[in-house]
Amino acid sequence: MTEPRPQQKSLSPRNRPSQQRSLERRQQIMETTASLLDKVGFDELTTILVAREVGISVGTLYHYYPNKQAILYALGVAWLDEMDSALRDITSWDVENLSLKAFVERAVDRLVEVYRNQRGLLPLVQALWAVPELRKLDVEHDTLVMTHMAALFQRMEISSDKGELGRLAKVFLELSHALLLVVVRQPAAPSRQSLADLKFLIYSLLNKHRSAF
């Protein structure tokens, strides 16, 4: 789904600690940026603010990421990797022998884990859609979800028509993505109800088409 990562050469013991520190600093910058996205949003986020929160100079920050778009791109890639892992988990299930209700329950619960784990998700998603340098990650996300779901729906005999499977996968994407962004930002009680509503809507959609098929 995402661009293949370049293979890393094996490091000598002398170099390995420096490499480890570099990875840890990159992760710290990403986590700080995600936290700031929750607090200030995308428009107010700056590399100066990120550097100050991390406790490094802007020049040092630029050694790891040349601008804030580069940090957001790294966050977007990490988000897509988590989503890819979740969808692969779901695809590995024996869905042919699961009830539709059980599938929807488990699949939505697995996806909401990914949404809850990503701090600053709403402004990050907004940035992936709005910033030209990040737009391809938004497209990759949509393609990833729809490809997996269309294949799952075919295995579950929701439909045999590829065009219809693609359309249903698109509806699933738009419905689940929009509501899961709401679910993870709501207080506990409303969040549980919104999650239950999402499961009901997806079940009703798929059950209608499977019954027709």
GROMACS elastic network, one bead per residue, 0.5 to 0.9 nm:
[ bonds ]
;  ai    aj funct       b0    kb
    1     4     6  0.84152   500
    1    80     6  0.80054   500
    1    81     6  0.82672   500
    1    84     6  0.73898   500
    1   140     6  0.65224   500
    1   141     6  0.80944   500
    1   143     6  0.83131   500
    1   144     6  0.63787   500
    2     5     6  0.85213   500
    2    77     6  0.71165   500
    2    80     6  0.73574   500
    2    81     6  0.75682   500
    2   137     6  0.79928   500
    2   140     6  0.71222   500
    2   141     6  0.89844   500
    4     7     6  0.88941   500
    5     8     6  0.87421   500
    8    11     6  0.84998   500
   10    16     6  0.88712   500
   11    14     6  0.79116   500
   11    15     6  0.59940   500
   11    16     6  0.56395   500
   11    19     6  0.83968   500
   12    15     6  0.53678   500
   12    16     6  0.61013   500
   13    16     6  0.52299   500
   13    17     6  0.74145   500
   14    17     6  0.69673   500
   14    18     6  0.80574   500
   15    18     6  0.55171   500
   15    19     6  0.63743   500
   15    20     6  0.87767   500
   16    19     6  0.50684   500
   16    20     6  0.61021   500
   16    21     6  0.86399   500
   17    21     6  0.61742   500
   17    22     6  0.86121   500
   18    21     6  0.51238   500
   18    22     6  0.62306   500
   18    23     6  0.87413   500
   19    22     6  0.50620   500
   19    23     6  0.62839   500
   19    24     6  0.86274   500
   20    23     6  0.51554   500
   20    24     6  0.61493   500
   20    25     6  0.85923   500
   21    24     6  0.50350   500
   21    25     6  0.60908   500
   21    26     6  0.85983   500
   22    25     6  0.51196   500
   22    26     6  0.62169   500
   22    27     6  0.86201   500
   22    64     6  0.82044   500
   23    26     6  0.51220   500
   23    27     6  0.61874   500
   23    28     6  0.85825   500
   24    27     6  0.50713   500
   24    28     6  0.61084   500
   24    29     6  0.86600   500
   25    29     6  0.61744   500
   25    30     6  0.85986   500
   25    54     6  0.89629   500
   25    64     6  0.82370   500
   26    29     6  0.51539   500
   26    30     6  0.62488   500
   26    31     6  0.86751   500
   26    61     6  0.89700   500
   26    64     6  0.65638   500
   26    65     6  0.83298   500
   26    71     6  0.89358   500
   27    30     6  0.50617   500
   27    31     6  0.61091   500
   27    32     6  0.84904   500
   28    31     6  0.51523   500
   28    32     6  0.60175   500
   28    33     6  0.84624   500
   28    54     6  0.72233   500
   29    32     6  0.51398   500
   29    33     6  0.60554   500
   29    34     6  0.86026   500
   29    50     6  0.71950   500
   29    51     6  0.79468   500
   29    53     6  0.88914   500
   29    54     6  0.65550   500
   29    61     6  0.80613   500
   29    64     6  0.87474   500
   29    65     6  0.89820   500
   29    71     6  0.77727   500
   30    33     6  0.51071   500
   30    34     6  0.61989   500
   30    35     6  0.86842   500
   30    71     6  0.63854   500
   30    72     6  0.79030   500
   30    74     6  0.74270   500
   30    75     6  0.64019   500
   31    34     6  0.51022   500
   31    35     6  0.62536   500
   31    36     6  0.86465   500
   31    75     6  0.85709   500
   31   119     6  0.79830   500
   32    35     6  0.51102   500
   32    36     6  0.61677   500
   32    37     6  0.86213   500
   32    50     6  0.66988   500
   32    53     6  0.69846   500
   32    54     6  0.67014   500
   33    36     6  0.50224   500
   33    37     6  0.61241   500
   33    38     6  0.88217   500
   33    45     6  0.80712   500
   33    47     6  0.89786   500
   33    49     6  0.89505   500
   33    50     6  0.61180   500
   33    53     6  0.88294   500
   33    68     6  0.87983   500
   33    71     6  0.75471   500
   33    72     6  0.79671   500
   33    75     6  0.86476   500
   33   120     6  0.81786   500
   34    37     6  0.51111   500
   34    38     6  0.67075   500
   34    72     6  0.85193   500
   34    75     6  0.77307   500
   34   118     6  0.78017   500
   34   119     6  0.53194   500
   34   121     6  0.76679   500
   34   124     6  0.80171   500
   35    38     6  0.53680   500
   35    39     6  0.66542   500
   35    40     6  0.89200   500
   35   119     6  0.61086   500
   35   120     6  0.60103   500
   36    40     6  0.58063   500
   36    41     6  0.70607   500
   36    42     6  0.86695   500
   36    45     6  0.70909   500
   36    49     6  0.84944   500
   36    50     6  0.76086   500
   36    53     6  0.87590   500
   36   120     6  0.73539   500
   37    40     6  0.54725   500
   37    42     6  0.59095   500
   37    44     6  0.85434   500
   37    45     6  0.68443   500
   37   119     6  0.79047   500
   37   121     6  0.80025   500
   37   122     6  0.85155   500
   37   123     6  0.62232   500
   37   124     6  0.73461   500
   38    41     6  0.59448   500
   38    42     6  0.87836   500
   38   119     6  0.69494   500
   38   121     6  0.78300   500
   38   122     6  0.81266   500
   38   123     6  0.73426   500
   39   120     6  0.81958   500
   40    43     6  0.77709   500
   40    44     6  0.57070   500
   40    45     6  0.64072   500
   41    44     6  0.58734   500
   41    45     6  0.63183   500
   41   120     6  0.80202   500
   41   122     6  0.88082   500
   41   123     6  0.57849   500
   41   124     6  0.85481   500
   42    45     6  0.52229   500
   42    46     6  0.85357   500
   42   123     6  0.57088   500
   42   124     6  0.72800   500
   42   126     6  0.81345   500
   42   127     6  0.68306   500
   43    46     6  0.81945   500
   44    49     6  0.89952   500
   45    48     6  0.84976   500
   45    49     6  0.67576   500
   45    50     6  0.75864   500
   45    68     6  0.78344   500
   46    49     6  0.52129   500
   46    50     6  0.63615   500
   46    51     6  0.86492   500
   46    67     6  0.85634   500
   46    68     6  0.65340   500
   47    51     6  0.59535   500
   47    52     6  0.84221   500
   47    58     6  0.67282   500
   47    61     6  0.76321   500
   47    62     6  0.85021   500
   47    67     6  0.66414   500
   47    68     6  0.57899   500
   48    51     6  0.51870   500
   48    52     6  0.61323   500
   48    53     6  0.86700   500
   48    57     6  0.80863   500
   48    58     6  0.59491   500
   48    61     6  0.88756   500
   49    52     6  0.51410   500
   49    53     6  0.62470   500
   49    54     6  0.86489   500
   49    58     6  0.89552   500
   50    53     6  0.52102   500
   50    54     6  0.61597   500
   50    55     6  0.84877   500
   50    56     6  0.87727   500
   50    58     6  0.83913   500
   50    61     6  0.83449   500
   50    68     6  0.87597   500
   51    54     6  0.51077   500
   51    55     6  0.59249   500
   51    56     6  0.52085   500
   51    57     6  0.57970   500
   51    58     6  0.55193   500
   51    59     6  0.88177   500
   51    60     6  0.81819   500
   51    61     6  0.61931   500
   52    55     6  0.50459   500
   52    56     6  0.62481   500
   52    57     6  0.71675   500
   52    58     6  0.80048   500
   53    56     6  0.79355   500
   54    57     6  0.88028   500
   54    61     6  0.89983   500
   56    59     6  0.82045   500
   56    60     6  0.62987   500
   56    61     6  0.68343   500
   57    60     6  0.51711   500
   57    61     6  0.63440   500
   57    62     6  0.87532   500
   58    62     6  0.62189   500
   58    63     6  0.87608   500
   59    62     6  0.51261   500
   59    63     6  0.65800   500
   60    63     6  0.51272   500
   60    64     6  0.71845   500
   60    65     6  0.89880   500
   61    64     6  0.55004   500
   61    65     6  0.61266   500
   61    66     6  0.75599   500
   61    67     6  0.86209   500
   62    67     6  0.67727   500
   63    66     6  0.68537   500
   64    71     6  0.88317   500
   65    68     6  0.73046   500
   65    69     6  0.85377   500
   65    70     6  0.56906   500
   65    71     6  0.60663   500
   66    69     6  0.82319   500
   66    70     6  0.64291   500
   66    71     6  0.82650   500
   67    70     6  0.54615   500
   67    71     6  0.68984   500
   68    71     6  0.50963   500
   68    72     6  0.62346   500
   68    73     6  0.85005   500
   69    72     6  0.50078   500
   69    73     6  0.59667   500
   69    74     6  0.86114   500
   69   127     6  0.88798   500
   69   131     6  0.81959   500
   69   133     6  0.73536   500
   69   134     6  0.75235   500
   70    74     6  0.63052   500
   70    75     6  0.86846   500
   70   133     6  0.88339   500
   70   134     6  0.88561   500
   71    74     6  0.51381   500
   71    75     6  0.63132   500
   71    76     6  0.86189   500
   72    76     6  0.60195   500
   72    77     6  0.85743   500
   72   124     6  0.70508   500
   72   127     6  0.79101   500
   72   128     6  0.81712   500
   72   134     6  0.79226   500
   73    77     6  0.61926   500
   73    78     6  0.86357   500
   73   128     6  0.80856   500
   73   133     6  0.81865   500
   73   134     6  0.61662   500
   73   137     6  0.79634   500
   74    77     6  0.51282   500
   74    78     6  0.62717   500
   74    79     6  0.86106   500
   75    78     6  0.51081   500
   75    79     6  0.61448   500
   75    80     6  0.86683   500
   75   118     6  0.89118   500
   75   124     6  0.79036   500
   76    80     6  0.61831   500
   76    81     6  0.85733   500
   76   124     6  0.73035   500
   76   125     6  0.81337   500
   76   128     6  0.73732   500
   76   134     6  0.80673   500
   76   137     6  0.66985   500
   76   138     6  0.84636   500
   77    80     6  0.50811   500
   77    81     6  0.61278   500
   77    82     6  0.86851   500
   77   137     6  0.72798   500
   78    81     6  0.50374   500
   78    82     6  0.63227   500
   78    83     6  0.86852   500
   79    82     6  0.52278   500
   79    83     6  0.62908   500
   79    84     6  0.86280   500
   79   114     6  0.78998   500
   79   115     6  0.86907   500
   79   118     6  0.69698   500
   79   121     6  0.87427   500
   80    84     6  0.59554   500
   80    85     6  0.85079   500
   80   137     6  0.78248   500
   80   140     6  0.80242   500
   80   141     6  0.63413   500
   80   144     6  0.86211   500
   81    84     6  0.50227   500
   81    85     6  0.61929   500
   81    86     6  0.86856   500
   82    85     6  0.51242   500
   82    86     6  0.62955   500
   82    87     6  0.87165   500
   82   114     6  0.63215   500
   83    86     6  0.50992   500
   83    87     6  0.61642   500
   83    88     6  0.85365   500
   83   111     6  0.74453   500
   83   114     6  0.63596   500
   83   115     6  0.86619   500
   83   141     6  0.80571   500
   83   144     6  0.84049   500
   83   145     6  0.82045   500
   84    87     6  0.51850   500
   84    88     6  0.61016   500
   84    89     6  0.85872   500
   84   141     6  0.87160   500
   84   144     6  0.72001   500
   84   145     6  0.82056   500
   85    88     6  0.51550   500
   85    89     6  0.62442   500
   85    90     6  0.87907   500
   86    89     6  0.50544   500
   86    90     6  0.63556   500
   86    91     6  0.86567   500
   86   107     6  0.88472   500
   86   110     6  0.64840   500
   86   111     6  0.65179   500
   86   113     6  0.86530   500
   86   114     6  0.73795   500
   87    90     6  0.50256   500
   87    91     6  0.60478   500
   87    92     6  0.85760   500
   87   107     6  0.85616   500
   87   110     6  0.84555   500
   87   111     6  0.78955   500
   87   144     6  0.84113   500
   87   145     6  0.73796   500
   87   148     6  0.67071   500
   87   149     6  0.84226   500
   88    92     6  0.61849   500
   88    93     6  0.89504   500
   88   148     6  0.80336   500
   89    92     6  0.52257   500
   89    93     6  0.68760   500
   89   110     6  0.85401   500
   90    93     6  0.54523   500
   90    94     6  0.88729   500
   90    95     6  0.84495   500
   90   103     6  0.88955   500
   90   106     6  0.83470   500
   90   107     6  0.64003   500
   90   110     6  0.78179   500
   90   148     6  0.88155   500
   90   152     6  0.86516   500
   91    94     6  0.81023   500
   91    95     6  0.79085   500
   91   148     6  0.71156   500
   91   149     6  0.84964   500
   91   151     6  0.84482   500
   91   152     6  0.67236   500
   92    95     6  0.82286   500
   93    96     6  0.85024   500
   93    98     6  0.86271   500
   94    97     6  0.58148   500
   94    98     6  0.67009   500
   95    99     6  0.78826   500
   95   100     6  0.85134   500
   95   103     6  0.68892   500
   95   152     6  0.75618   500
   95   155     6  0.72676   500
   95   156     6  0.64438   500
   96    99     6  0.82107   500
   96   155     6  0.63402   500
   96   156     6  0.54560   500
   96   157     6  0.83858   500
   97   156     6  0.85469   500
   98   101     6  0.80992   500
   98   102     6  0.61769   500
   98   103     6  0.60773   500
   98   156     6  0.86415   500
   99   102     6  0.51686   500
   99   103     6  0.62057   500
   99   104     6  0.87106   500
  100   103     6  0.50641   500
  100   104     6  0.61980   500
  100   105     6  0.85454   500
  100   156     6  0.82159   500
  100   203     6  0.70560   500
  100   206     6  0.80356   500
  100   207     6  0.73765   500
  101   104     6  0.52963   500
  101   105     6  0.61292   500
  101   106     6  0.86303   500
  101   199     6  0.86118   500
  101   200     6  0.89568   500
  101   203     6  0.64686   500
  101   207     6  0.89557   500
  102   105     6  0.51139   500
  102   106     6  0.60847   500
  102   107     6  0.83453   500
  103   106     6  0.53216   500
  103   107     6  0.58094   500
  103   108     6  0.83643   500
  103   203     6  0.89544   500
  104   107     6  0.51692   500
  104   108     6  0.59309   500
  104   109     6  0.83059   500
  104   199     6  0.62826   500
  104   200     6  0.86114   500
  104   202     6  0.70722   500
  104   203     6  0.62900   500
  105   108     6  0.56308   500
  105   109     6  0.61946   500
  105   110     6  0.87044   500
  105   196     6  0.89671   500
  105   199     6  0.64846   500
  105   203     6  0.87744   500
  106   109     6  0.51277   500
  106   110     6  0.61188   500
  106   111     6  0.86765   500
  107   110     6  0.51446   500
  107   111     6  0.62756   500
  107   112     6  0.86844   500
  108   111     6  0.50744   500
  108   112     6  0.60745   500
  108   113     6  0.86987   500
  108   176     6  0.80681   500
  108   180     6  0.89106   500
  108   195     6  0.83022   500
  108   198     6  0.83136   500
  108   199     6  0.69047   500
  109   112     6  0.52160   500
  109   113     6  0.65265   500
  109   195     6  0.87419   500
  110   113     6  0.54091   500
  110   114     6  0.71485   500
  111   114     6  0.53621   500
  111   115     6  0.66785   500
  111   116     6  0.88702   500
  111   176     6  0.89254   500
  111   180     6  0.84043   500
  112   116     6  0.60510   500
  112   117     6  0.84945   500
  112   180     6  0.65083   500
  112   183     6  0.82743   500
  112   184     6  0.77541   500
  112   195     6  0.87822   500
  113   116     6  0.51719   500
  113   117     6  0.61047   500
  113   118     6  0.89007   500
  114   117     6  0.52188   500
  114   118     6  0.66238   500
  115   118     6  0.56685   500
  115   119     6  0.83509   500
  115   121     6  0.72531   500
  115   180     6  0.69824   500
  115   181     6  0.72089   500
  115   183     6  0.89394   500
  115   184     6  0.67661   500
  116   119     6  0.73264   500
  116   121     6  0.84963   500
  116   180     6  0.89502   500
  116   183     6  0.88913   500
  116   184     6  0.58072   500
  116   185     6  0.88358   500
  117   121     6  0.89124   500
  118   121     6  0.56311   500
  119   122     6  0.85330   500
  119   124     6  0.88697   500
  120   123     6  0.59350   500
  120   124     6  0.60920   500
  120   125     6  0.86968   500
  121   125     6  0.59638   500
  121   126     6  0.84833   500
  121   181     6  0.78035   500
  122   125     6  0.51500   500
  122   126     6  0.61802   500
  122   127     6  0.86057   500
  122   181     6  0.66116   500
  122   185     6  0.87896   500
  123   127     6  0.60676   500
  123   128     6  0.86011   500
  124   127     6  0.50265   500
  124   128     6  0.62076   500
  124   129     6  0.87400   500
  125   128     6  0.50583   500
  125   129     6  0.64150   500
  125   130     6  0.86613   500
  125   138     6  0.76479   500
  126   129     6  0.52752   500
  126   130     6  0.60683   500
  126   131     6  0.84026   500
  127   131     6  0.55009   500
  127   132     6  0.89437   500
  127   134     6  0.71961   500
  127   135     6  0.82222   500
  128   131     6  0.59224   500
  128   132     6  0.79657   500
  128   133     6  0.82262   500
  128   135     6  0.52393   500
  128   136     6  0.78542   500
  128   137     6  0.64472   500
  128   138     6  0.54440   500
  128   139     6  0.89519   500
  129   132     6  0.77117   500
  129   134     6  0.71174   500
  129   135     6  0.53749   500
  129   136     6  0.85836   500
  129   137     6  0.83799   500
  129   138     6  0.59046   500
  129   139     6  0.85618   500
  130   133     6  0.89252   500
  130   134     6  0.77706   500
  130   135     6  0.69321   500
  131   134     6  0.54036   500
  131   135     6  0.61001   500
  132   135     6  0.50957   500
  132   136     6  0.79515   500
  133   136     6  0.74309   500
  133   137     6  0.89262   500
  134   137     6  0.57214   500
  134   138     6  0.71432   500
  135   138     6  0.52023   500
  135   139     6  0.65403   500
  135   140     6  0.87399   500
  136   139     6  0.50130   500
  136   140     6  0.60887   500
  136   141     6  0.85988   500
  137   141     6  0.61090   500
  137   142     6  0.86889   500
  138   141     6  0.51532   500
  138   142     6  0.64442   500
  138   143     6  0.87122   500
  139   142     6  0.52513   500
  139   143     6  0.61336   500
  139   144     6  0.84742   500
  140   143     6  0.51090   500
  140   144     6  0.59109   500
  140   145     6  0.86230   500
  141   144     6  0.51330   500
  141   145     6  0.63199   500
  141   146     6  0.86300   500
  142   145     6  0.53968   500
  142   146     6  0.61263   500
  142   147     6  0.84817   500
  142   170     6  0.81860   500
  142   173     6  0.70386   500
  142   174     6  0.88282   500
  143   146     6  0.52339   500
  143   147     6  0.58899   500
  143   148     6  0.85418   500
  144   147     6  0.53859   500
  144   148     6  0.63766   500
  144   149     6  0.86231   500
  145   148     6  0.54562   500
  145   149     6  0.60776   500
  145   150     6  0.85113   500
  145   169     6  0.76706   500
  145   170     6  0.84738   500
  145   172     6  0.87335   500
  145   173     6  0.65547   500
  146   149     6  0.51267   500
  146   150     6  0.58739   500
  146   151     6  0.84874   500
  146   166     6  0.69083   500
  146   167     6  0.88460   500
  146   168     6  0.85883   500
  146   170     6  0.59321   500
  146   171     6  0.89831   500
  146   172     6  0.79004   500
  146   173     6  0.65536   500
  147   150     6  0.53887   500
  147   151     6  0.63870   500
  147   152     6  0.87291   500
  147   166     6  0.78595   500
  147   169     6  0.75665   500
  148   151     6  0.53138   500
  148   152     6  0.62179   500
  148   153     6  0.86866   500
  148   169     6  0.83583   500
  149   153     6  0.59812   500
  149   154     6  0.84799   500
  149   165     6  0.83484   500
  149   166     6  0.84131   500
  149   168     6  0.84572   500
  149   169     6  0.54787   500
  149   170     6  0.87567   500
  149   172     6  0.79455   500
  149   173     6  0.85711   500
  150   153     6  0.51565   500
  150   154     6  0.62518   500
  150   155     6  0.87495   500
  150   162     6  0.79919   500
  150   164     6  0.88952   500
  150   165     6  0.51611   500
  150   166     6  0.56802   500
  150   167     6  0.84743   500
  150   168     6  0.73404   500
  150   169     6  0.52731   500
  150   170     6  0.86620   500
  151   154     6  0.51771   500
  151   155     6  0.63504   500
  151   156     6  0.87530   500
  151   165     6  0.79501   500
  151   169     6  0.89677   500
  152   155     6  0.50970   500
  152   156     6  0.62386   500
  152   157     6  0.86445   500
  152   158     6  0.88011   500
  153   156     6  0.50337   500
  153   157     6  0.61761   500
  153   158     6  0.52283   500
  153   159     6  0.69608   500
  153   160     6  0.88070   500
  153   165     6  0.67949   500
  153   168     6  0.84326   500
  153   169     6  0.80186   500
  153   206     6  0.83885   500
  154   157     6  0.50000   500
  154   158     6  0.58784   500
  154   159     6  0.58795   500
  154   160     6  0.60918   500
  154   161     6  0.84381   500
  154   162     6  0.83925   500
  154   165     6  0.69830   500
  155   158     6  0.77266   500
  155   159     6  0.88571   500
  156   159     6  0.81636   500
  156   210     6  0.83968   500
  157   160     6  0.67223   500
  157   210     6  0.65313   500
  157   213     6  0.75312   500
  158   165     6  0.78144   500
  158   206     6  0.66074   500
  158   207     6  0.77429   500
  158   208     6  0.88288   500
  158   209     6  0.59569   500
  158   211     6  0.79264   500
  158   212     6  0.85741   500
  158   213     6  0.65741   500
  159   162     6  0.79238   500
  159   164     6  0.69703   500
  159   165     6  0.62680   500
  159   209     6  0.70416   500
  159   210     6  0.64781   500
  159   212     6  0.86036   500
  159   213     6  0.58613   500
  160   163     6  0.89272   500
  160   164     6  0.78753   500
  160   165     6  0.72808   500
  160   213     6  0.80193   500
  161   164     6  0.52911   500
  161   165     6  0.60815   500
  161   166     6  0.86218   500
  162   166     6  0.60861   500
  162   167     6  0.85576   500
  163   166     6  0.51491   500
  163   167     6  0.62588   500
  163   168     6  0.87411   500
  164   168     6  0.61448   500
  164   169     6  0.84741   500
  165   168     6  0.51898   500
  165   169     6  0.60945   500
  165   170     6  0.85926   500
  166   169     6  0.50365   500
  166   170     6  0.61825   500
  166   171     6  0.87092   500
  167   170     6  0.50613   500
  167   171     6  0.63249   500
  167   172     6  0.86544   500
  168   171     6  0.50099   500
  168   172     6  0.61040   500
  168   173     6  0.85398   500
  168   205     6  0.84436   500
  168   206     6  0.81073   500
  169   173     6  0.61214   500
  169   174     6  0.87112   500
  170   173     6  0.50159   500
  170   174     6  0.62304   500
  170   175     6  0.84957   500
  171   174     6  0.52684   500
  171   175     6  0.59609   500
  171   176     6  0.83180   500
  172   175     6  0.52555   500
  172   176     6  0.57913   500
  172   177     6  0.81100   500
  172   202     6  0.70023   500
  172   205     6  0.87535   500
  173   176     6  0.54212   500
  173   177     6  0.57468   500
  173   178     6  0.82733   500
  174   177     6  0.54023   500
  174   178     6  0.60550   500
  174   179     6  0.85356   500
  175   178     6  0.55413   500
  175   179     6  0.62414   500
  175   180     6  0.84420   500
  175   198     6  0.77877   500
  175   201     6  0.85279   500
  175   202     6  0.80406   500
  176   179     6  0.53398   500
  176   180     6  0.57502   500
  176   181     6  0.84000   500
  176   198     6  0.69286   500
  176   199     6  0.88512   500
  176   202     6  0.81137   500
  177   180     6  0.53106   500
  177   181     6  0.62393   500
  177   182     6  0.88029   500
  178   181     6  0.54721   500
  178   182     6  0.67241   500
  178   183     6  0.89931   500
  179   183     6  0.60838   500
  179   184     6  0.87829   500
  179   194     6  0.74016   500
  179   195     6  0.77485   500
  179   198     6  0.67890   500
  180   184     6  0.62244   500
  180   185     6  0.86794   500
  180   194     6  0.84441   500
  180   195     6  0.74323   500
  180   198     6  0.81555   500
  181   184     6  0.56649   500
  181   185     6  0.67222   500
  182   185     6  0.54020   500
  182   186     6  0.63140   500
  182   191     6  0.76955   500
  182   194     6  0.78537   500
  183   186     6  0.55060   500
  183   187     6  0.84107   500
  183   188     6  0.88785   500
  183   190     6  0.78580   500
  183   192     6  0.74976   500
  183   193     6  0.86560   500
  183   194     6  0.60478   500
  183   195     6  0.62379   500
  184   187     6  0.82729   500
  184   191     6  0.68668   500
  185   191     6  0.76447   500
  186   189     6  0.80475   500
  186   190     6  0.61344   500
  186   191     6  0.50708   500
  186   192     6  0.88165   500
  186   194     6  0.87583   500
  187   190     6  0.58583   500
  187   191     6  0.58177   500
  187   192     6  0.86367   500
  188   191     6  0.50904   500
  188   192     6  0.62264   500
  188   193     6  0.88173   500
  189   192     6  0.53194   500
  189   193     6  0.65085   500
  189   194     6  0.87803   500
  190   193     6  0.51005   500
  190   194     6  0.60729   500
  190   195     6  0.85152   500
  191   194     6  0.51236   500
  191   195     6  0.60938   500
  191   196     6  0.85805   500
  192   195     6  0.51206   500
  192   196     6  0.62128   500
  192   197     6  0.86426   500
  193   196     6  0.50314   500
  193   197     6  0.61391   500
  193   198     6  0.86222   500
  194   198     6  0.61641   500
  194   199     6  0.86951   500
  195   198     6  0.50662   500
  195   199     6  0.63390   500
  195   200     6  0.86720   500
  196   199     6  0.51796   500
  196   200     6  0.62329   500
  196   201     6  0.87077   500
  197   200     6  0.50473   500
  197   201     6  0.61729   500
  197   202     6  0.86769   500
  198   201     6  0.51498   500
  198   202     6  0.62243   500
  198   203     6  0.85092   500
  199   202     6  0.52465   500
  199   203     6  0.60000   500
  199   204     6  0.84680   500
  200   203     6  0.51472   500
  200   204     6  0.60098   500
  200   205     6  0.85386   500
  201   204     6  0.51639   500
  201   205     6  0.61478   500
  201   206     6  0.87078   500
  202   205     6  0.51102   500
  202   206     6  0.61933   500
  202   207     6  0.83683   500
  203   206     6  0.53249   500
  203   207     6  0.58030   500
  203   208     6  0.83695   500
  204   207     6  0.51869   500
  204   208     6  0.60305   500
  204   209     6  0.87594   500
  205   208     6  0.54468   500
  205   209     6  0.66866   500
  205   210     6  0.88404   500
  206   209     6  0.53208   500
  206   210     6  0.60334   500
  206   211     6  0.84419   500
  207   210     6  0.50850   500
  207   211     6  0.59221   500
  207   212     6  0.84935   500
  208   211     6  0.53181   500
  208   212     6  0.63772   500
  208   213     6  0.87971   500
  209   212     6  0.50194   500
  209   213     6  0.61396   500
